[in-house]
Amino acid sequence: MPNHTPEQLPIRYYSALAAKQVDWLWYPYIPYGKLTVVQGDPGDGKTTLVLNIAALLSVGQAMPESDTLPQRAVILYQSAEDGTEDTMKPRLLSAGADCDNIAFIDETSEALSLDSPCLESAIIETGARMLVLDPLQAYLGENGELSRADGIRPMLKQLAAVAERTRCAVIIIGHMNKSSGAKGLYRGLGSIDITAAARSVLLVGRTKHNPQIRVMAQMKNSLAKEGMAIAFEINEKSAVRWIGKYDISAEELLLGTAPGVGNKITLAERILRDALLKGETFCGEIYARCSEQGISKRTVDQAKKQLGIKSAKRAEGWFWSLERK
């Protein structure tokens, strides 16, 4: 038995605290002062998405599907996989970033980890409002193991405390594991403590019917109602073209299933939107694509009517297009 009395920690009452509202970099996807996880399979566009978000913040431009203009701010972007001069700088310029507002900590002499004091010091020195660690596994330290909760939990707790103290949005990018059929939150790389520590978890993936379209879907939101999925495309220069809100859940995106399995009209609407995103399309091509999914012509016509799709007669036949709002 110990022969000393443990020091008593202070007790505080909530009545003495002032209630505060959550401050958002991008409502309801990325909160300031909290951890956000962005995850997905390799090559699906996680880094490109976050680089383009950083570019928008660096110039004070509104985020997609948002009317709020953020103040232009400094971003700290730590990339362990891409070269700063031959990869990161060109991609930032392509995204329209103000590189005077995007910095990184030089890790030439010492590698950073999630619990490195250098992170908080750099945030304070630069006044950064957003810190990105890409990818997660590169910042676990020499003995860090993703699957060990007792190893990563204290590091995440410390990083969350840094975010809280500095009011900086901290974004961690990570790959998904290969567990098939698992619930989305359990497919994040490593311990479930990673997604548990995050206040927002975003999934980036490709749509089943049009792999050129990427979607960001929210898997978890501890601070507000989960946001709608948002679709985007990536060009050859790694710049993003934002498409807009997209009717798909994170689980549907993750499992590659059609929305509302069994609902042929919903599936037909999805195929129609995907086919017409780039402009006018021959209706025979759309009918054929739907037929491959077991959707009848009558169901396609009903979905067309519900979406308000316009028809135009050309020499080659009938062409459809989405009405621009």
Order of alpha helices (4+ residues) and beta strands (2+ residues): beta-beta-beta-alpha-beta-alpha-beta-alpha-beta-alpha-beta-alpha-beta-beta-beta-beta-alpha-alpha-beta-alpha-alpha-beta-beta
